[in-house]
Amino acid sequence: MDNTQEFWQKRWLNNKTGWDIGYAAPPITDYIDTITDKSISILIPGAGNAYEAEYLHKNGFTNVYVMDIAPKPLENFKERVKDFPGEHLLNEDFFKHTGQYDLIIEQTFFIAIDPALRGKYALKMRELLKPGGHLTGLLIFKNEPSPGGPPYVDTKEEYLLHFEGVLNIQKFEIAQNSIKPRAGWEVFIDMVK
Ligand SMILES: C[S@@+](CC[C@H](N)C(=O)[O-])C[C@H]1O[C@@H](n2cnc3c(N)ncnc32)[C@H](O)[C@@H]1O
């Protein structure tokens, strides 16, 4: 295990998973509900317990990939969603992954990575998207950056800098239907390659 993998696996083993809301985030499920082609390829990196993947699977999406650097959440997922294809559970480092997807879903992964890697994150997303593919999801922000992390929570203006000129930003707006503790503090993003 490298340092990053060891760090996150420990968080999972010690149940230090305060980010986990226990179900799929409503702004993301609302977006999923607008997708008619259930065969599109979808990646959820830094997926954790991957409630969004469970939602997709239960709603008939057949080409969903769940990725986490820590093995533990993938084991949890396997146990919880028994009929999900095992070969679609990827115990990998996002930054080393290869592949191309129609849709990549972001949910508290961006704020989990070192801010020094944000530019690399945006470029990697572009690499992993098919032409016309979407990066969609939620970015938690604050009006003032909070020191330390993870989570590395910054201003939405700071986040935006990393995506401008890399992806075509179709939506970057405060989510309307966030869960109560995050209401007003999540940007819904929809960016296209
Ligand atoms: C803050 S948690 C979010 C989990 C989930 N998306 C959620 O919202 O509940 C971040 C997750 O990203 C994973 N992770 C961190 N660095 C990663 C990397 N380089 N590649 C893949 N997964 C990573 C961690 O193991 C952890 O499960």
Ligand as a Chemical Component Dictionary entry (heavy atoms), coordinates in Angstrom:
data_LIG
# 
_chem_comp.id                   LIG 
_chem_comp.type                 NON-POLYMER 
_chem_comp.pdbx_formal_charge   0 
_chem_comp.three_letter_code    LIG 
# 
loop_
_chem_comp_atom.comp_id 
_chem_comp_atom.atom_id 
_chem_comp_atom.alt_atom_id 
_chem_comp_atom.type_symbol 
_chem_comp_atom.charge 
_chem_comp_atom.model_Cartn_x 
_chem_comp_atom.model_Cartn_y 
_chem_comp_atom.model_Cartn_z 
_chem_comp_atom.pdbx_ordinal 
LIG C1  C1  C 0  -14.372 12.044 1.308  1  
LIG S1  S1  S 1  -14.501 10.400 0.734  2  
LIG C2  C2  C 0  -15.963 10.471 -0.282 3  
LIG C3  C3  C 0  -16.644 9.139  -0.500 4  
LIG C4  C4  C 0  -17.980 9.225  -1.269 5  
LIG N1  N1  N 0  -17.806 9.800  -2.582 6  
LIG C5  C5  C 0  -19.023 9.974  -0.496 7  
LIG O1  O1  O 0  -19.345 11.107 -0.873 8  
LIG O2  O2  O -1 -19.520 9.424  0.490  9  
LIG C6  C6  C 0  -13.207 10.308 -0.461 10 
LIG C7  C7  C 0  -12.948 8.911  -0.989 11 
LIG O3  O3  O 0  -11.948 8.980  -2.008 12 
LIG C8  C8  C 0  -11.066 7.876  -1.882 13 
LIG N2  N2  N 0  -9.803  8.289  -2.511 14 
LIG C9  C9  C 0  -8.902  9.186  -2.032 15 
LIG N3  N3  N 0  -7.897  9.345  -2.919 16 
LIG C10 C10 C 0  -8.187  8.552  -3.986 17 
LIG C11 C11 C 0  -7.547  8.299  -5.234 18 
LIG N4  N4  N 0  -6.398  8.890  -5.554 19 
LIG N5  N5  N 0  -8.117  7.427  -6.091 20 
LIG C12 C12 C 0  -9.304  6.816  -5.786 21 
LIG N6  N6  N 0  -9.951  7.018  -4.611 22 
LIG C13 C13 C 0  -9.409  7.875  -3.734 23 
LIG C14 C14 C 0  -11.007 7.616  -0.380 24 
LIG O4  O4  O 0  -10.641 6.300  -0.068 25 
LIG C15 C15 C 0  -12.442 7.931  0.060  26 
LIG O5  O5  O 0  -13.251 6.782  0.072  27 
# 
loop_
_chem_comp_bond.comp_id 
_chem_comp_bond.atom_id_1 
_chem_comp_bond.atom_id_2 
_chem_comp_bond.value_order 
_chem_comp_bond.pdbx_ordinal 
LIG C1  S1  SING 1  
LIG S1  C2  SING 2  
LIG S1  C6  SING 3  
LIG C2  C3  SING 4  
LIG C3  C4  SING 5  
LIG C4  N1  SING 6  
LIG C4  C5  SING 7  
LIG C5  O1  DOUB 8  
LIG C5  O2  SING 9  
LIG C6  C7  SING 10 
LIG C7  O3  SING 11 
LIG C7  C15 SING 12 
LIG O3  C8  SING 13 
LIG C8  N2  SING 14 
LIG C8  C14 SING 15 
LIG N2  C9  SING 16 
LIG N2  C13 SING 17 
LIG C9  N3  DOUB 18 
LIG N3  C10 SING 19 
LIG C10 C11 SING 20 
LIG C10 C13 DOUB 21 
LIG C11 N4  SING 22 
LIG C11 N5  DOUB 23 
LIG N5  C12 SING 24 
LIG C12 N6  DOUB 25 
LIG N6  C13 SING 26 
LIG C14 O4  SING 27 
LIG C14 C15 SING 28 
LIG C15 O5  SING 29 
# 
